[in-house]
Amino acid sequence: MNDSKEVAAYFNRGVCYMQMKSYTNALNDFNVAITINPKFANGYLYYMRGNTYGILGDFDKAIVDHKKALEINPNFEEARRSLQADYENMKMRG
């Protein structure tokens, strides 16, 4: 399997795990995919991992990943909205 197919397989399985609410498995697959090709899907890998961290309440890591997604793709509006939500959730948590 070439790198782009391998990273796509891990990414897609990570998305499936998220839909199944198996967040630890999703994180594991996103981590492997990022190790293979961190710029895959124009920042979407970091966006999805950031969303997973956000669901788990780890807003510090979510912020790092959403910023990284925006660094790769400055026009990534979903990542920008998620980053804003991360900061709001941190404020609410106190």
C-alpha positions, 0 to 999 in steps of 0.5 A: 500500500502506498503512503496516500492509500495507507493514510487514507485508510487510517483516516477513514477508519478514524472517522468511523470510530468517531461515528461509533463513539470509540474516541480512543481508537479514533485518536490512535488512527488519526495519530498514525495517519498524521505520522505518515503524512501530516498534511493529508487532506489539507489539514483535515486530519488535525481538524478531526483529531482536534474535534476528537480531543474536544469531545473528550474535553481535552481543549488544550490539545483540541486548540493545538490541533485546530491551530495546526489545521489552520496553519496548513489551510488558512481558509479552513472555516470549520477549523476556525469555528471549532477553534473558537468553540474550544476557547469558549468551552475552556472558559465555561469549564473555568 
